[in-house]
Amino acid sequence: MTTDTFPSPAPSRFRVPLVFWRAGNVVLGLMLIAQLIWLEAPCLARDPEIRPLLETGCRWLGCRLPPFRDPGWIKVVDRGLYPIETPGGGLEFYLAMVNQAPFPQPFPRLRLTLTALDGAPLGRRVFGPDTYLPPSRPARMPIQKTVFVHLRLAPPARPVGGFQFELLP
């Protein structure tokens, strides 16, 4: 029976102290966390629990988060389309909406489609906040406050049977 002996490794002339290994791991871990936050910031910024932490971090670092924007948080309270009973006629579109998000968000764009009696679309237009709100409006849609929209529309060439609208980011 023979025993094979392996040569022992040559003693190293330079050994990195353990404290440097630990510090390097901490730095790499922090860099990984920073990279995840940087890449996932738009998604994380929509989370009501995480956004305040990100805003605090951005104030400290001098960065800015994208504005919270999700039309799914906007509740439509009332809407309607009424004929204008004055010479020249036309239609008035009315909408009341409330931002139920935990943060103020930019006002949505509004896509309005008028339909004929048979349901075929007569016309479609997208209205921005500059069109449907007065110039004195706040920069963002406030939380839990009703916002009223009134749009005067030109008289259509064919009778209008209905309408559809969609809130867009």
TORMI-44978 format. One record per residue: residue number from 1; x, y, z of N, C-alpha, C, O in turn; residue in one letter. Coordinates in Angstrom, 2 decimals. Layout:
<recs>
   zake       nxx       nyy       nzz      caxx      cayy      cazz       cxx       cyy       czz       oxx       oyy       ozz   kedo
    NUM         X         Y         Z         X         Y         Z         X         Y         Z         X         Y         Z      A
...
</recs>
This chain:
<recs>
   zake       nxx       nyy       nzz      caxx      cayy      cazz       cxx       cyy       czz       oxx       oyy       ozz   kedo
      1      0.81     -1.15      0.00      0.00      0.00      0.00      0.87      1.24      0.00      1.74      1.42      0.85      M
      2      0.61      2.06     -0.96      1.43      3.26     -1.05      0.57      4.47     -0.72     -0.62      4.52     -1.02      T
      3      1.18      5.37     -0.13      0.47      6.62      0.15      1.06      7.69     -0.73      2.26      7.98     -0.72      T
      4      0.18      8.26     -1.48      0.62      9.37     -2.33      0.59     10.63     -1.49     -0.37     10.94     -0.78      D
      5      1.64     11.31     -1.59      1.68     12.58     -0.86      1.64     13.69     -1.87      2.30     13.66     -2.91      T
      6      0.86     14.67     -1.53      0.76     15.83     -2.41      1.64     16.91     -1.84      1.74     17.10     -0.63      F
      7      2.27     17.59     -2.73      3.14     18.65     -2.22      2.29     19.76     -1.60      1.24     20.13     -2.15      P
      8      2.72     20.27     -0.52      1.99     21.37      0.11      2.19     22.62     -0.72      3.24     22.83     -1.32      S
      9      1.14     23.46     -0.74      1.26     24.67     -1.55      2.35     25.58     -1.00      2.62     25.64      0.20      P
     10      2.93     26.27     -1.93      4.00     27.20     -1.53      3.39     28.32     -0.70      2.31     28.80     -1.04      A
     11      4.01     28.73      0.32      3.47     29.82      1.13      3.36     31.10      0.29      4.26     31.45     -0.47      P
     12      2.24     31.76      0.46      1.99     32.98     -0.30      2.75     34.13      0.32      2.84     34.27      1.54      S
     13      3.28     34.94     -0.54      4.00     36.10     -0.03      3.05     37.21      0.36      3.34     38.02      1.24      R
     14      1.89     37.23     -0.32      0.95     38.31     -0.06     -0.41     37.72      0.26     -0.97     36.99     -0.56      F
     15     -0.95     38.01      1.42     -2.28     37.54      1.83     -3.15     38.76      2.05     -2.76     39.72      2.71      R
     16     -4.33     38.70      1.48     -5.28     39.81      1.65     -5.93     39.63      3.02     -6.51     38.58      3.30      V
     17     -5.85     40.63      3.86     -6.49     40.52      5.18     -8.00     40.32      5.05     -8.61     40.82      4.11      P
     18     -8.58     39.62      5.98    -10.00     39.30      5.98    -10.87     40.55      5.95    -11.94     40.55      5.34      L
     19    -10.44     41.61      6.58    -11.23     42.83      6.62    -11.43     43.41      5.21    -12.49     43.98      4.94      V
     20    -10.47     43.27      4.33    -10.61     43.75      2.96    -11.61     42.89      2.17    -12.38     43.42      1.37      F
     21    -11.61     41.60      2.40    -12.59     40.73      1.76    -14.01     41.11      2.19    -14.92     41.20      1.37      W
     22    -14.17     41.34      3.47    -15.50     41.72      3.97    -15.92     43.08      3.41    -17.06     43.24      2.99      R
     23    -15.03     44.03      3.40    -15.35     45.35      2.87    -15.69     45.26      1.38    -16.62     45.92      0.92      A
     24    -14.96     44.46      0.64    -15.24     44.27     -0.78    -16.61     43.65     -1.01    -17.32     44.05     -1.93      G
     25    -16.99     42.69     -0.18    -18.31     42.07     -0.29    -19.42     43.08      0.01    -20.45     43.09     -0.67      N
     26    -19.21     43.92      1.02    -20.20     44.93      1.35    -20.36     45.92      0.19    -21.48     46.26     -0.18      V
     27    -19.24     46.36     -0.36    -19.29     47.31     -1.49    -20.00     46.67     -2.69    -20.85     47.32     -3.31      V
     28    -19.68     45.44     -3.01    -20.33     44.77     -4.13    -21.83     44.57     -3.87    -22.64     44.72     -4.79      L
     29    -22.20     44.24     -2.64    -23.61     44.09     -2.29    -24.35     45.41     -2.44    -25.47     45.43     -2.96      G
     30    -23.75     46.51     -1.98    -24.39     47.82     -2.12    -24.51     48.22     -3.59    -25.51     48.82     -4.00      L
     31    -23.49     47.88     -4.38    -23.57     48.18     -5.81    -24.70     47.38     -6.48    -25.37     47.89     -7.37      M
     32    -24.89     46.14     -6.05    -25.97     45.32     -6.61    -27.33     45.91     -6.24    -28.22     45.99     -7.08      L
     33    -27.49     46.32     -4.98    -28.75     46.93     -4.55    -29.00     48.23     -5.32    -30.12     48.48     -5.77      I
     34    -27.97     49.06     -5.48    -28.11     50.32     -6.22    -28.50     50.05     -7.68    -29.33     50.77     -8.24      A
     35    -27.92     49.03     -8.29    -28.25     48.70     -9.67    -29.70     48.22     -9.80    -30.39     48.59    -10.75      Q
     36    -30.16     47.41     -8.86    -31.55     46.95     -8.89    -32.51     48.11     -8.73    -33.53     48.18     -9.43      L
     37    -32.20     49.03     -7.82    -33.06     50.19     -7.64    -33.07     51.04     -8.90    -34.12     51.51     -9.33      I
     38    -31.91     51.25     -9.48    -31.80     52.07    -10.70    -32.62     51.47    -11.84    -33.35     52.19    -12.53      W
     39    -32.51     50.16    -12.03    -33.20     49.52    -13.15    -34.70     49.33    -12.90    -35.49     49.38    -13.84      L
     40    -35.08     49.13    -11.64    -36.48     48.87    -11.32    -37.21     50.07    -10.75    -38.34     49.94    -10.29      E
     41    -36.58     51.26    -10.76    -37.18     52.45    -10.15    -38.57     52.76    -10.68    -39.46     53.05     -9.88      A
     42    -38.81     52.72    -12.00    -40.17     53.02    -12.46    -41.22     52.06    -11.89    -42.33     52.48    -11.56      P
     43    -40.87     50.80    -11.78    -41.82     49.82    -11.23    -41.95     49.99     -9.72    -43.06     49.97     -9.19      C
     44    -40.84     50.16     -9.03    -40.87     50.34     -7.59    -41.55     51.64     -7.18    -42.17     51.71     -6.12      L
     45    -41.44     52.65     -8.01    -42.02     53.96     -7.69    -43.54     53.93     -7.69    -44.17     54.84     -7.16      A
     46    -44.14     52.90     -8.25    -45.60     52.77     -8.24    -46.12     52.09     -6.99    -47.33     52.10     -6.73      R
     47    -45.22     51.52     -6.20    -45.63     50.83     -4.98    -45.81     51.84     -3.86    -44.87     52.55     -3.51      D
     48    -47.03     51.94     -3.28    -47.28     52.96     -2.26    -46.42     52.82     -1.02    -46.20     53.81     -0.31      P
     49    -45.93     51.62     -0.72    -45.10     51.43      0.48    -43.64     51.76      0.22    -42.93     52.19      1.13      E
     50    -43.18     51.57     -1.00    -41.76     51.77     -1.31    -41.48     53.19     -1.80    -40.38     53.70     -1.60      I
     51    -42.45     53.82     -2.45    -42.21     55.15     -3.03    -41.68     56.17     -2.02    -40.74     56.88     -2.34      R
     52    -42.24     56.27     -0.79    -41.69     57.24      0.16    -40.20     57.00      0.46    -39.45     57.95      0.65      P
     53    -39.80     55.75      0.52    -38.38     55.43      0.75    -37.53     55.88     -0.43    -36.45     56.44     -0.24      L
     54    -38.02     55.64     -1.64    -37.29     56.07     -2.83    -37.20     57.59     -2.91    -36.16     58.13     -3.29      L
     55    -38.29     58.29     -2.55    -38.26     59.76     -2.57    -37.24     60.30     -1.56    -36.52     61.25     -1.86      E
     56    -37.18     59.69     -0.39    -36.18     60.10      0.61    -34.77     59.86      0.08    -33.90     60.71      0.22      T
     57    -34.56     58.70     -0.52    -33.24     58.39     -1.08    -32.88     59.34     -2.21    -31.73     59.76     -2.32      G
     58    -33.84     59.68     -3.03    -33.57     60.60     -4.14    -33.26     62.01     -3.64    -32.42     62.70     -4.21      C
     59    -33.94     62.44     -2.60    -33.61     63.76     -2.04    -32.17     63.77     -1.55    -31.46     64.76     -1.70      R
     60    -31.75     62.68     -0.96    -30.39     62.57     -0.42    -29.35     62.49     -1.55    -28.26     63.05     -1.44      W
     61    -29.72     61.80     -2.63    -28.78     61.61     -3.75    -28.90     62.69     -4.83    -28.05     62.79     -5.70      L
     62    -29.95     63.49     -4.77    -30.13     64.54     -5.77    -30.73     64.04     -7.07    -30.47     64.62     -8.12      G
     63    -31.52     62.98     -7.02    -32.17     62.48     -8.24    -33.66     62.73     -8.14    -34.15     63.20     -7.12      C
     64    -34.39     62.43     -9.22    -35.84     62.61     -9.24    -36.51     61.33     -9.72    -36.04     60.69    -10.66      R
     65    -37.59     60.96     -9.07    -38.39     59.82     -9.51    -39.34     60.27    -10.61    -39.77     61.42    -10.62      L
     66    -39.68     59.37    -11.52    -40.72     59.73    -12.49    -42.03     59.93    -11.76    -42.27     59.29    -10.73      P
     67    -42.89     60.81    -12.26    -44.15     61.04    -11.55    -44.99     59.77    -11.52    -44.99     58.97    -12.47      P
     68    -45.69     59.59    -10.43    -46.62     58.47    -10.30    -47.73     58.67    -11.33    -48.40     59.71    -11.33      F
     69    -47.93     57.70    -12.19    -48.91     57.85    -13.26    -49.57     56.49    -13.50    -48.95     55.56    -14.02      R
     70    -50.84     56.40    -13.11    -51.59     55.17    -13.34    -53.08     55.50    -13.41    -53.71     55.66    -12.37      D
     71    -53.65     55.61    -14.61    -55.07     55.95    -14.74    -55.99     54.93    -14.08    -57.16     55.22    -13.84      P
     72    -55.48     53.74    -13.77    -56.30     52.74    -13.09    -56.74     53.17    -11.70    -57.72     52.65    -11.17      G
     73    -56.03     54.12    -11.11    -56.37     54.63     -9.78    -57.40     55.75     -9.86    -57.85     56.25     -8.82      W
     74    -57.79     56.17    -11.05    -58.74     57.27    -11.19    -60.15     56.68    -11.34    -60.42     55.89    -12.23      I
     75    -61.02     57.10    -10.43    -62.40     56.62    -10.45    -63.29     57.66    -11.13    -63.25     58.84    -10.79      K
     76    -64.07     57.21    -12.08    -65.04     58.08    -12.75    -66.30     58.09    -11.90    -66.93     57.06    -11.68      V
     77    -66.66     59.28    -11.43    -67.83     59.44    -10.56    -69.09     59.68    -11.37    -70.16     59.17    -11.04      V
     78    -68.97     60.47    -12.44    -70.13     60.79    -13.27    -69.64     61.16    -14.66    -68.51     61.63    -14.82      D
     79    -70.48     60.95    -15.67    -70.15     61.35    -17.03    -71.42     61.46    -17.83    -72.44     60.86    -17.48      R
     80    -71.36     62.22    -18.89    -72.54     62.37    -19.72    -72.24     63.16    -20.97    -71.22     63.84    -21.07      G
     81    -73.13     63.06    -21.91    -73.04     63.80    -23.18    -74.41     64.41    -23.41    -75.41     63.70    -23.53      L
     82    -74.44     65.74    -23.48    -75.70     66.45    -23.55    -75.71     67.39    -24.75    -74.67     67.96    -25.11      Y
     83    -76.88     67.57    -25.38    -76.97     68.56    -26.46    -76.96     69.98    -25.86    -77.50     70.21    -24.78      P
     84    -76.33     70.89    -26.57    -76.31     72.29    -26.15    -77.52     72.95    -26.79    -77.65     72.97    -28.02      I
     85    -78.40     73.50    -25.96    -79.67     74.05    -26.43    -79.55     75.54    -26.75    -80.36     76.34    -26.29      E
     86    -78.56     75.91    -27.51    -78.40     77.30    -27.93    -78.24     77.33    -29.44    -77.96     76.29    -30.05      T
     87    -78.40     78.50    -30.07    -78.16     78.56    -31.52    -76.74     78.08    -31.84    -75.79     78.45    -31.15      P
     88    -76.61     77.30    -32.83    -75.30     76.72    -33.20    -75.17     75.32    -32.65    -74.45     74.49    -33.20      G
     89    -75.86     75.06    -31.55    -75.92     73.72    -31.00    -74.58     73.13    -30.61    -73.71     73.83    -30.09      G
     90    -74.45     71.86    -30.86    -73.26     71.13    -30.47    -73.56     70.21    -29.30    -74.72     69.99    -28.94      G
     91    -72.52     69.68    -28.74    -72.65     68.75    -27.61    -71.71     69.19    -26.50    -70.68     69.81    -26.73      L
     92    -72.10     68.84    -25.29    -71.21     69.05    -24.15    -70.93     67.71    -23.49    -71.85     66.98    -23.11      E
     93    -69.66     67.40    -23.37    -69.23     66.19    -22.67    -68.88     66.60    -21.25    -68.16     67.58    -21.02      F
     94    -69.38     65.85    -20.30    -69.18     66.14    -18.89    -68.57     64.92    -18.22    -68.99     63.79    -18.49      Y
     95    -67.58     65.13    -17.36    -66.92     64.03    -16.65    -66.51     64.51    -15.28    -65.97     65.61    -15.14      L
     96    -66.75     63.70    -14.27    -66.27     63.96    -12.91    -65.42     62.76    -12.51    -65.87     61.62    -12.59      A
     97    -64.17     63.02    -12.08    -63.26     61.93    -11.74    -62.50     62.26    -10.45    -62.32     63.43    -10.10      M
     98    -62.07     61.19     -9.75    -61.36     61.33     -8.48    -60.10     60.47     -8.53    -60.16     59.31     -8.92      V
     99    -58.98     61.05     -8.13    -57.73     60.31     -8.03    -57.73     59.56     -6.70    -57.64     60.17     -5.64      N
    100    -57.82     58.24     -6.76    -57.82     57.43     -5.55    -56.45     56.84     -5.27    -56.30     56.00     -4.37      Q
    101    -55.45     57.25     -6.01    -54.08     56.78     -5.78    -53.56     57.39     -4.47    -54.07     58.42     -4.02      A
    102    -52.56     56.77     -3.88    -52.00     57.32     -2.64    -51.11     58.54     -2.86    -50.65     59.15     -1.90      P
    103    -50.88     58.91     -4.12    -50.03     60.04     -4.45    -50.72     60.90     -5.50    -51.52     60.39     -6.28      F
    104    -50.42     62.20     -5.53    -50.89     63.00     -6.68    -50.24     62.46     -7.95    -49.10     61.98     -7.92      P
    105    -50.95     62.54     -9.03    -50.39     62.07    -10.30    -50.76     63.04    -11.40    -51.70     63.82    -11.26      Q
    106    -50.00     63.01    -12.52    -50.35     63.89    -13.64    -51.77     63.62    -14.12    -52.27     62.50    -14.06      P
    107    -52.41     64.66    -14.59    -53.75     64.49    -15.13    -53.68     63.59    -16.36    -52.74     63.68    -17.14      F
    108    -54.68     62.71    -16.53    -54.64     61.81    -17.68    -55.07     62.52    -18.96    -55.68     63.59    -18.93      P
    109    -54.73     61.90    -20.08    -55.31     62.32    -21.35    -56.65     61.60    -21.47    -56.86     60.55    -20.85      R
    110    -57.53     62.15    -22.26    -58.88     61.60    -22.38    -59.17     61.32    -23.85    -59.12     62.22    -24.69      L
    111    -59.46     60.06    -24.16    -59.84     59.71    -25.54    -61.35     59.55    -25.59    -61.93     58.69    -24.92      R
    112    -61.99     60.40    -26.37    -63.45     60.41    -26.50    -63.83     59.95    -27.90    -63.31     60.46    -28.89      L
    113    -64.73     58.99    -27.96    -65.22     58.48    -29.23    -66.73     58.66    -29.26    -67.44     58.16    -28.39      T
    114    -67.23     59.37    -30.26    -68.67     59.51    -30.47    -69.12     58.40    -31.41    -68.44     58.10    -32.40      L
    115    -70.27     57.80    -31.10    -70.76     56.69    -31.92    -72.14     57.04    -32.49    -72.90     57.80    -31.90      T
    116    -72.43     56.45    -33.64    -73.73     56.64    -34.30    -74.76     55.75    -33.61    -74.44     55.00    -32.69      A
    117    -75.99     55.85    -34.06    -77.06     55.05    -33.48    -76.82     53.55    -33.64    -77.25     52.76    -32.80      L
    118    -76.13     53.17    -34.70    -75.82     51.75    -34.91    -74.53     51.31    -34.23    -74.13     50.16    -34.37      D
    119    -73.88     52.20    -33.49    -72.66     51.86    -32.76    -71.38     52.12    -33.53    -70.29     51.98    -32.98      G
    120    -71.50     52.51    -34.80    -70.30     52.79    -35.60    -69.68     54.10    -35.11    -70.39     55.05    -34.80      A
    121    -68.35     54.15    -35.06    -67.71     55.38    -34.60    -67.91     56.53    -35.58    -67.74     56.37    -36.79      P
    122    -68.27     57.70    -35.03    -68.42     58.90    -35.84    -67.15     59.74    -35.82    -66.80     60.39    -36.81      L
    123    -66.48     59.73    -34.71    -65.26     60.52    -34.57    -64.57     60.20    -33.26    -65.20     59.76    -32.29      G
    124    -63.28     60.41    -33.25    -62.48     60.12    -32.05    -61.43     61.20    -31.92    -60.85     61.66    -32.91      R
    125    -61.19     61.61    -30.68    -60.15     62.61    -30.42    -59.58     62.38    -29.03    -60.28     61.95    -28.11      R
    126    -58.31     62.69    -28.90    -57.64     62.62    -27.60    -57.44     64.05    -27.11    -56.89     64.89    -27.81      V
    127    -57.89     64.31    -25.89    -57.79     65.63    -25.28    -56.76     65.56    -24.15    -56.80     64.67    -23.30      F
    128    -55.85     66.50    -24.16    -54.88     66.61    -23.08    -55.42     67.50    -21.97    -56.42     68.19    -22.16      G
    129    -54.76     67.48    -20.81    -55.21     68.32    -19.69    -55.26     69.80    -20.04    -56.08     70.54    -19.50      P
    130    -54.39     70.26    -20.94    -54.41     71.67    -21.33    -55.70     72.03    -22.06    -56.11     73.19    -22.07      D
    131    -56.34     71.05    -22.65    -57.58     71.28    -23.39    -58.80     71.24    -22.48    -59.69     72.07    -22.60      T
    132    -58.83     70.28    -21.55    -60.05     70.11    -20.78    -60.02     70.73    -19.38    -61.02     70.67    -18.67      Y
    133    -58.90     71.33    -18.98    -58.82     71.97    -17.66    -58.45     73.44    -17.81    -57.81     73.83    -18.79      L
    134    -58.84     74.26    -16.84    -58.45     75.68    -16.89    -56.95     75.84    -16.61    -56.35     74.96    -16.00      P
    135    -56.35     76.93    -17.05    -54.91     77.14    -16.84    -54.53     77.23    -15.36    -53.37     77.00    -15.01      P
    136    -55.48     77.54    -14.50    -55.18     77.70    -13.08    -55.19     76.38    -12.31    -55.19     76.38    -11.08      S
    137    -55.20     75.27    -13.01    -55.25     73.97    -12.34    -53.94     73.65    -11.62    -52.91     74.23    -11.96      R
    138    -53.96     72.75    -10.64    -52.71     72.32    -10.02    -51.88     71.51    -11.01    -52.40     71.03    -12.02      P
    139    -50.59     71.37    -10.73    -49.70     70.65    -11.64    -50.05     69.17    -11.72    -49.88     68.54    -12.77      A
    140    -50.53     68.61    -10.62    -50.89     67.19    -10.59    -52.30     67.03    -10.05    -52.83     67.90     -9.35      R
    141    -52.89     65.91    -10.37    -54.24     65.61     -9.92    -54.21     65.33     -8.42    -53.54     64.39     -7.99      M
    142    -54.93     66.12     -7.63    -54.88     65.94     -6.18    -55.54     64.63     -5.74    -56.31     64.02     -6.49      P
    143    -55.21     64.21     -4.54    -55.73     62.96     -4.00    -57.14     63.21     -3.44    -57.37     64.19     -2.73      I
    144    -58.06     62.31     -3.78    -59.42     62.30     -3.23    -60.19     63.60     -3.44    -61.04     63.94     -2.62      Q
    145    -59.91     64.32     -4.51    -60.68     65.53     -4.83    -61.29     65.34     -6.21    -60.64     64.85     -7.14      K
    146    -62.54     65.73     -6.33    -63.24     65.57     -7.61    -62.77     66.63     -8.59    -62.72     67.82     -8.28      T
    147    -62.44     66.18     -9.79    -62.04     67.06    -10.88    -63.15     66.99    -11.94    -63.57     65.91    -12.34      V
    148    -63.61     68.15    -12.37    -64.70     68.23    -13.34    -64.15     68.61    -14.71    -63.31     69.49    -14.84      F
    149    -64.66     67.92    -15.72    -64.26     68.17    -17.11    -65.52     68.57    -17.88    -66.55     67.90    -17.80      V
    150    -65.42     69.65    -18.63    -66.50     70.09    -19.52    -65.87     70.36    -20.89    -64.99     71.21    -21.01      H
    151    -66.33     69.65    -21.89    -65.84     69.86    -23.26    -67.01     70.21    -24.15    -68.01     69.49    -24.20      L
    152    -66.89     71.32    -24.87    -67.89     71.69    -25.87    -67.43     71.13    -27.21    -66.31     71.36    -27.65      R
    153    -68.33     70.39    -27.84    -68.01     69.74    -29.11    -68.87     70.34    -30.22    -70.03     70.70    -30.00      L
    154    -68.29     70.44    -31.40    -69.02     70.96    -32.57    -70.18     70.01    -32.89    -70.11     68.82    -32.59      A
    155    -71.22     70.54    -33.49    -72.35     69.67    -33.85    -71.91     68.64    -34.88    -71.29     68.99    -35.89      P
    156    -72.22     67.39    -34.66    -71.82     66.35    -35.61    -72.73     66.35    -36.84    -73.85     66.85    -36.82      P
    157    -72.21     65.77    -37.91    -72.96     65.71    -39.17    -74.08     64.68    -39.09    -75.11     64.83    -39.75      A
    158    -73.88     63.64    -38.31    -74.89     62.58    -38.17    -75.36     62.53    -36.72    -74.66     63.01    -35.83      R
    159    -76.53     61.98    -36.47    -77.02     61.87    -35.09    -76.09     60.99    -34.25    -75.60     59.96    -34.70      P
    160    -75.88     61.42    -33.03    -75.00     60.68    -32.10    -75.86     59.76    -31.26    -76.86     60.17    -30.67      V
    161    -75.47     58.49    -31.22    -76.21     57.51    -30.43    -75.56     57.21    -29.08    -76.22     56.69    -28.18      G
    162    -74.30     57.55    -28.94    -73.61     57.27    -27.68    -72.18     57.74    -27.74    -71.75     58.40    -28.69      G
    163    -71.45     57.38    -26.70    -70.04     57.75    -26.64    -69.29     56.74    -25.80    -69.86     56.00    -25.00      F
    164    -68.00     56.72    -26.00    -67.07     55.92    -25.19    -65.90     56.83    -24.85    -65.54     57.71    -25.63      Q
    165    -65.32     56.62    -23.68    -64.12     57.38    -23.34    -63.17     56.48    -22.60    -63.55     55.47    -22.01      F
    166    -61.93     56.88    -22.64    -60.86     56.12    -21.97    -59.87     57.12    -21.41    -59.51     58.10    -22.06      E
    167    -59.42     56.85    -20.19    -58.37     57.66    -19.58    -57.03     57.06    -19.95    -56.80     55.87    -19.74      L
    168    -56.16     57.88    -20.51    -54.86     57.42    -20.98    -53.74     58.04    -20.13    -53.89     59.15    -19.61      L
    169    -52.62     57.33    -19.98    -51.50     57.91    -19.22    -50.91     59.13    -19.91    -49.96     59.73    -19.39      P
</recs>
